[in-house]
Each structure stands twice: as C-alpha cells, then as structure tokens.
Amino acid sequence: MPNRKTPSDLPFLDQTSRRDFLKMAGGAALTLVIASVVSSPVSVSAASETASKAAGKRSLAASSAVAEVPIIWIQAGSCSGCSVSFLNTLNPKVQNIVLDELVPGVHVTLQFHQTLMAGQGDIAMEAMYRAEDLYKGKFILVVEGSFSTKDDGIYCRLGEKDGQEVTALEHLLRLSSKAMAVVAIGACATFGGIPAAKPNPTGCKGVREILRENDINTPVINTPGCPVHPDWVVGTLAMALVEGLDKIEVDEFARPKRFYGTLIHDNCPRRKYYDVGQFATKLSDPYCLYALGCKGPMTHADCPTRLWNSGTNWCIGCNSPCIGCTDPSYPDGTSPIYEKFSNANDVVTYVGLGLGGAAVAGILLHAAGSAAAGRFSGEEKKGGKK
C-alpha cells in the first residue's frame, strides 16, 4: 500500500482555522459555478484547474484581506426587467453574489440600487453620493435603462440634491467620470432600446453614445438583451474581476464575444428546416420561423445553447421568433417583429440602423440562397410539404 498523507502531514492545515477552510472550499466551489456561467469556451477541466489554483491561493493566504469591489447600479428609462432578470440568477444565486466572494478573494458590494435597497429618499441618495466619493476610481458603474437627452434630460429624474431634482443624465455623466468601468445592461442602456424607438420625443440614447459625445473615456462594456440574461451580467462582472477589463474580448459594439460571439441562427435547433426550405406558417408549427419574422440570422447571442429560466427554454423553443433584442438596431431595425427580411432593401434599412458588416453579409447570403431555392417566391414548403 502506498503511503497516504494524513491531515497532519499537510502543513498549511495547521495554520488554517475551520472558518478559513470553509471559506477556501466555498471559494473553490463558487469558482466552478462562475466558470459554468461563462462556459462557452471554458472546459470542465479548465474550470477545475482554476478552482484548484484558487483554493491553493486561499490556503496559503487565508488570513489576507478580501478585496472589495463596490458597485453603484442606477436605473433610468427602463421597466426594471433587467434587474428582475438579474435577481433570477440561479448559479450563483443573487444572495451569494451580494454576500459571498464572487470569485475567491474578491467580494462585490452593492452600494446603491434604487429598486433593491431598503432605504428611500434622501437616505438612499446620500448612500450613492457617499460611495462615489469614497470609492472614486475604484467602483464599477452598472447602468440599466436609456437616458433622455433632450432639454438637458429633464424627462427622467432620479432623486434630489440639496432640494433640487437631479436628472438621470446628470447622474450618468458624473458617476461615469468617477468609475473605473461602466457595464451597461439591457437593450435600453446599451443602444437606447424601446425608449429610443421612433419618434423618440425625449431623445433617449444608450450609455456608450452619450459618453462619447461628452468625451468621457471610461471603459464601457455592453451586455444587451430585452431583458439581459442574468449569466451575461454575472459572467461579465466575473471576467472583469478574474481576467481584468482589458482582457475581455469585445466586438465592434463593445459586447463580450464570450456571450455575443455567434449568430443565433448558427446554433438554432430549427436551422435544419431553414436549410431545406421548411418554414412555419403559424407559430405552432415546429419548422423554421424565418418566414414569420425570426431575426436569428442577424442576431448575436448564445440563447440557443445557454437557454433561459435556469436552462428551461428560450424564445424559439416557445414557438416565438427571435426579435433581435441584442442587436444595436432593436426595436426599429428588427420591426415588424412578425415579418421576414425578404429583400436587399430591408437589409439596407437594417444596416443604416447599426447592424455589423459581417451580419449583413450573412443576411445577403441567406437571401440569395433562399431566392435561388424559391423560398421567397411563394414556393415555400409549408408544414414540411409544398
């Protein structure tokens, strides 16, 4: 029998309290969970290796202080749907994110969130003002909702300062200039979303556009969606803490490629029906929904593989066309929701509203192939039959 090491043979255990050991084990477990959240290019073995290294670091420095990363979360023109989606995160649960170490050795502290915090009125606003000064240059600003810019943003206000109402736009400009990074979550905060749809009487815009117009160079990461998937938020924050902001690979619209690097169409389980020209004519049909307006061929997100509601289902799995809610042109450029893009003019309109060149090329390629197959000429196969 080979010699087996007993706990007394492991020197670091002599210097580790029960509490520290539990924290070490919990940190390693949470690292595995975080790895699963960003699991698109992360293998199980890589996650295990990360957890092992994290556990080792904690064991050798169990008494070291935990780094605190403050978060100030503000909401402007929104329905609070992205906050609701965030609260529905399962692995890790929201209470673990707020109370435990998000990654080993790092704890995020939610300093302000007008919907979740118990305090209201002046007490709540003072918490934000105090945090932005105390943690200047060290906090992450999470932004939900679009921002009214017309008439100096008076159509969306958030709290008061010295008895005077303060616009959400003013908060955004002030806080973003003090933050170490800005994470815009949801379609509204990233690209304007529904509040910025035509005719947009209040001049709503997304965060990145506003900061550029005001020469604020704080890094911005966009996590669009209507609502945003909780994994996209938690995963982005975790990657920022583990890898660093500059290591997060983003596309031309500042979306993390880890979550927005592939077309929905490429991983859709109904893609096989598209390729053979079998299109649904009503929402209950099990075939490709492209003819009913599905925007999967031009929308980037990992919805088909990640699924929603803790892996239960997703839009197309519920017989609904993809509405393109992660695209910069949503909702104007993806409307009408239940009509397909059938010609180059539709594509040109979509391009004018912000669609990337690679996606446009894909649409044109699909359109050309479909036309050649007679799919746009009234000869579509319906219900699997001509």
matplotlib code that plots the C-alpha trace (Angstrom):
import matplotlib.pyplot as plt

x = [0.0, 1.4, 1.9, -1.2, -0.9, -3.0, -4.3, -1.4, 1.1, -0.3, 1.4, -1.0, -3.9, -2.1, -2.3, -5.9, -8.9, -12.2, -13.7, -10.9, -11.1, -14.8, -14.2, -11.5, -13.8, -16.7, -14.5, -13.3, -16.9, -18.1, -15.2, -16.6, -20.0, -18.7, -16.8, -20.0, -21.7, -19.1, -18.9, -19.0, -15.2, -14.3, -14.0, -14.8, -11.1, -10.1, -12.7, -11.4, -7.9, -9.0, -10.8, -7.7, -5.4, -7.9, -8.1, -4.4, -4.0, -6.6, -5.0, -1.6, -3.1, -6.2, -5.8, -5.3, -7.9, -10.7, -10.7, -13.9, -15.2, -18.0, -20.9, -23.2, -26.3, -28.5, -31.7, -33.0, -35.7, -36.5, -39.1, -36.7, -36.9, -33.1, -33.0, -35.7, -33.7, -30.6, -32.5, -33.4, -29.8, -29.5, -25.8, -24.7, -27.8, -28.1, -27.6, -24.3, -23.2, -24.0, -23.0, -20.2, -17.0, -18.0, -14.5, -12.1, -10.6, -13.0, -16.3, -18.6, -20.5, -23.7, -23.6, -26.7, -29.7, -32.8, -35.1, -33.5, -32.2, -34.3, -33.5, -35.5, -35.4, -32.6, -31.1, -30.8, -29.3, -26.8, -25.6, -24.8, -23.1, -21.0, -20.0, -19.0, -16.6, -15.3, -14.5, -13.6, -11.8, -12.4, -16.1, -18.0, -21.0, -23.8, -26.4, -29.9, -32.2, -31.8, -31.2, -33.3, -31.0, -33.5, -33.9, -30.9, -32.6, -35.4, -37.8, -36.1, -35.0, -33.5, -33.7, -32.6, -29.5, -29.9, -33.6, -33.2, -34.2, -31.4, -31.7, -30.6, -28.4, -26.6, -26.0, -24.6, -22.1, -20.9, -20.7, -19.2, -16.3, -15.5, -16.0, -13.2, -15.6, -19.2, -21.3, -24.4, -27.0, -30.1, -31.1, -32.1, -28.8, -26.7, -28.3, -31.4, -33.9, -37.6, -37.5, -35.3, -37.7, -39.2, -40.3, -38.2, -39.6, -37.3, -34.1, -33.2, -29.8, -27.6, -24.7, -21.8, -23.1, -23.7, -20.2, -18.6, -20.5, -19.3, -15.6, -15.8, -13.3, -14.2, -14.3, -17.8, -18.9, -22.3, -24.5, -27.7, -30.9, -34.6, -34.1, -30.5, -29.7, -28.5, -25.5, -24.4, -24.3, -22.7, -20.3, -19.1, -18.5, -16.7, -14.5, -13.7, -12.6, -10.7, -9.2, -9.3, -11.3, -8.7, -8.7, -12.4, -12.7, -15.5, -16.9, -17.4, -20.4, -18.5, -20.3, -18.3, -17.7, -18.0, -21.7, -22.4, -19.8, -22.1, -25.3, -28.4, -29.2, -26.0, -26.9, -30.7, -32.1, -34.5, -31.7, -32.0, -35.5, -34.2, -31.6, -34.2, -36.8, -39.3, -40.9, -43.6, -46.7, -48.2, -46.4, -47.4, -45.6, -42.3, -40.4, -38.1, -39.7, -37.8, -40.9, -42.7, -40.1, -37.4, -34.3, -32.0, -29.9, -28.7, -28.7, -25.7, -26.2, -25.8, -29.5, -29.8, -27.1, -27.5, -31.3, -33.3, -35.0, -32.2, -31.8, -35.5, -36.3, -35.9, -37.9, -37.8, -38.3, -41.6, -42.5, -41.8, -39.5, -36.3, -37.0, -33.3, -33.2, -29.4, -28.8, -28.0, -30.9, -33.6, -36.5, -36.8, -34.4, -35.9, -39.5, -42.1, -41.5, -43.6, -42.3, -39.2, -36.4, -37.1, -35.0, -31.9, -33.9, -34.8, -31.1, -30.0, -32.5, -31.2, -27.6, -28.5, -29.7, -26.4, -26.1, -22.5, -21.0, -20.5, -24.1, -25.2, -23.1, -24.8, -28.2, -27.5, -26.0, -29.1, -31.3, -29.5, -29.6, -33.2, -34.2, -32.4, -34.2, -37.6, -38.2, -39.2, -41.2, -44.4, -43.0, -42.0, -42.6, -45.4, -45.7, -42.9, -44.8, -45.1]
y = [0.0, 3.4, 5.9, 8.1, 11.6, 12.4, 15.9, 16.3, 15.9, 19.0, 21.9, 24.6, 22.9, 23.5, 27.3, 27.3, 27.7, 25.9, 29.2, 29.8, 26.3, 26.6, 29.9, 28.3, 25.4, 27.7, 30.0, 27.0, 25.8, 29.3, 29.5, 26.3, 27.9, 31.1, 29.0, 27.3, 30.7, 31.7, 28.2, 28.9, 28.4, 27.1, 23.4, 21.5, 20.6, 24.2, 25.2, 22.5, 23.8, 27.4, 26.2, 24.3, 27.2, 29.5, 27.1, 26.9, 30.7, 30.9, 28.2, 30.0, 33.4, 32.5, 35.4, 38.0, 40.7, 40.2, 42.8, 44.8, 46.0, 48.5, 48.6, 51.5, 50.5, 53.2, 52.8, 55.4, 54.9, 51.2, 48.7, 47.3, 44.0, 43.6, 43.9, 41.3, 39.0, 39.5, 38.6, 35.3, 34.2, 30.6, 29.7, 31.6, 32.9, 36.6, 36.4, 34.6, 37.4, 40.1, 38.4, 36.0, 36.3, 36.4, 35.0, 33.8, 36.8, 39.3, 40.5, 42.9, 45.3, 46.7, 50.3, 51.6, 50.2, 52.2, 49.2, 46.7, 48.9, 49.3, 53.0, 55.5, 59.3, 61.3, 58.4, 56.4, 59.2, 60.0, 56.4, 56.9, 60.3, 59.0, 55.8, 57.7, 59.9, 57.2, 54.8, 57.2, 55.4, 52.1, 51.3, 49.7, 51.6, 49.3, 51.1, 50.0, 51.9, 54.5, 58.2, 61.1, 63.8, 66.3, 69.5, 68.5, 65.2, 66.7, 63.8, 61.3, 62.3, 60.4, 61.8, 65.2, 67.1, 70.0, 70.0, 70.2, 67.3, 65.7, 64.2, 60.6, 62.1, 64.2, 61.2, 59.2, 61.9, 62.4, 58.8, 57.5, 60.0, 58.7, 55.0, 52.6, 51.0, 51.1, 48.0, 48.8, 46.1, 45.5, 46.9, 50.3, 51.1, 49.7, 51.1, 53.0, 50.2, 50.7, 54.3, 55.4, 53.9, 56.3, 59.0, 59.2, 62.5, 62.7, 62.0, 58.7, 57.2, 54.4, 54.9, 54.5, 57.0, 59.6, 59.1, 59.5, 62.7, 64.1, 63.0, 60.6, 57.8, 55.4, 51.8, 50.6, 47.0, 46.4, 43.5, 44.0, 42.0, 42.6, 41.7, 40.8, 37.2, 37.0, 34.9, 37.7, 40.2, 37.9, 36.4, 39.8, 41.0, 37.8, 38.0, 41.6, 40.6, 37.5, 38.4, 42.2, 44.6, 44.8, 41.0, 40.8, 40.4, 42.5, 43.1, 46.4, 47.2, 46.5, 43.3, 40.4, 37.8, 35.2, 35.7, 37.5, 36.0, 33.7, 34.2, 32.6, 31.2, 29.2, 27.2, 27.2, 23.6, 24.6, 25.6, 22.2, 23.2, 26.5, 24.7, 22.6, 25.3, 24.1, 27.2, 27.6, 29.3, 29.7, 30.0, 26.5, 24.8, 23.1, 24.4, 27.3, 30.6, 32.8, 33.4, 34.6, 37.2, 35.4, 37.7, 34.8, 35.1, 38.6, 38.5, 37.7, 35.8, 32.4, 31.9, 28.6, 26.9, 28.8, 28.9, 31.0, 30.4, 28.3, 26.4, 25.6, 27.1, 30.1, 32.2, 29.9, 26.9, 28.6, 29.0, 32.7, 34.2, 35.8, 39.6, 40.6, 42.2, 42.0, 44.0, 47.7, 48.4, 46.9, 47.6, 49.8, 47.8, 44.5, 45.5, 44.5, 41.5, 39.0, 39.9, 38.4, 40.3, 39.4, 41.7, 43.8, 47.0, 45.6, 44.8, 48.3, 49.7, 47.4, 48.4, 52.1, 51.4, 49.8, 46.2, 45.0, 44.2, 40.5, 40.0, 42.0, 39.7, 36.8, 38.1, 38.8, 35.3, 33.8, 35.9, 35.0, 31.3, 31.4, 33.2, 30.6, 27.8, 29.6, 30.3, 33.9, 33.3, 31.7, 28.3, 27.8, 24.4, 24.7, 22.3, 20.3, 19.9, 22.0]
z = [0.0, -0.9, 2.0, 2.4, 3.7, 6.7, 7.5, 10.0, 7.1, 5.4, 7.0, 5.8, 7.7, 11.0, 10.3, 8.9, 11.0, 10.4, 9.2, 6.8, 5.5, 4.8, 3.0, 1.0, 0.0, -0.7, -2.9, -4.9, -5.4, -6.4, -8.9, -10.6, -10.7, -12.3, -14.8, -15.8, -16.3, -18.8, -20.1, -23.9, -24.4, -20.9, -20.4, -17.3, -16.8, -17.2, -14.6, -12.2, -12.7, -12.0, -8.8, -7.7, -8.1, -6.4, -3.4, -3.2, -3.1, -0.4, 1.7, 1.6, 2.4, 4.3, 6.6, 3.9, 3.5, 0.9, -1.9, -2.0, -5.4, -4.9, -7.5, -8.0, -10.0, -11.4, -13.4, -15.9, -18.6, -18.1, -17.0, -14.4, -16.3, -16.3, -12.5, -12.3, -14.7, -12.6, -9.4, -11.1, -11.5, -10.2, -10.2, -8.3, -6.6, -6.1, -2.3, -3.0, -5.3, -2.8, 0.4, -0.6, -2.6, -6.3, -7.1, -4.4, -2.7, -4.2, -2.8, -4.7, -2.5, -3.9, -2.7, -4.5, -6.4, -6.2, -6.6, -4.3, -1.4, 1.7, 2.1, 0.2, -0.4, 0.9, 2.8, -0.4, -2.4, 0.3, 0.1, -3.6, -3.1, -0.3, -2.2, -5.4, -3.4, -1.1, -3.9, -6.7, -9.5, -7.8, -8.3, -11.2, -12.5, -13.7, -15.8, -16.6, -18.9, -21.6, -20.9, -22.0, -23.6, -25.0, -22.9, -20.7, -19.8, -17.7, -18.8, -16.5, -13.0, -10.1, -6.6, -5.3, -4.3, -1.9, -2.6, -6.3, -8.7, -10.5, -14.0, -14.7, -17.4, -14.9, -12.6, -15.6, -16.6, -13.1, -12.0, -15.2, -15.0, -11.5, -12.2, -13.2, -15.7, -16.8, -17.5, -19.5, -19.1, -21.3, -24.7, -23.3, -21.6, -24.4, -27.5, -26.4, -26.7, -26.7, -25.2, -28.1, -30.7, -33.3, -32.9, -29.7, -28.4, -25.4, -27.2, -25.5, -26.1, -24.9, -22.4, -24.8, -27.3, -24.5, -23.0, -26.4, -27.1, -23.7, -24.1, -21.2, -21.8, -19.0, -20.5, -21.4, -21.7, -23.3, -22.4, -24.4, -24.3, -23.5, -20.8, -20.4, -19.4, -15.8, -16.9, -19.2, -16.3, -13.7, -16.2, -17.4, -13.8, -13.0, -16.1, -15.2, -11.7, -12.7, -16.1, -15.9, -18.1, -20.8, -21.2, -22.0, -25.8, -27.2, -30.7, -32.5, -30.3, -27.0, -26.4, -24.8, -27.5, -24.9, -24.9, -28.2, -30.5, -32.5, -34.5, -33.1, -36.5, -36.5, -33.3, -33.7, -33.5, -36.3, -38.6, -40.4, -41.6, -42.9, -45.0, -46.7, -47.0, -44.5, -42.9, -40.3, -41.5, -38.0, -34.6, -33.5, -36.5, -35.5, -38.5, -39.1, -38.0, -40.5, -42.6, -39.5, -38.8, -36.9, -36.6, -35.7, -38.9, -37.9, -34.1, -32.0, -28.7, -27.2, -26.3, -28.2, -26.1, -22.8, -22.7, -20.2, -16.8, -15.5, -18.7, -19.1, -22.5, -24.8, -27.3, -30.3, -28.0, -27.0, -30.7, -30.8, -33.5, -32.2, -32.1, -32.3, -28.9, -28.5, -31.8, -31.8, -34.1, -31.8, -31.9, -35.0, -37.1, -36.2, -36.7, -37.8, -35.4, -37.4, -40.9, -42.5, -44.3, -47.8, -50.0, -50.1, -49.3, -45.9, -45.3, -46.3, -43.8, -41.1, -41.9, -41.5, -38.0, -36.9, -38.0, -38.3, -41.7, -41.1, -40.1, -43.2, -45.4, -43.8, -44.4, -48.1, -48.4, -46.9, -49.0, -52.2, -51.4, -50.4, -53.5, -55.6, -53.7, -54.4, -50.7, -51.3, -54.4, -53.0, -53.3, -49.6, -48.2, -45.6, -42.8, -44.4, -47.6, -50.8]

ax = plt.figure().add_subplot(projection="3d")
ax.plot(x, y, z, "-o")
ax.set_aspect("equal")
plt.show()
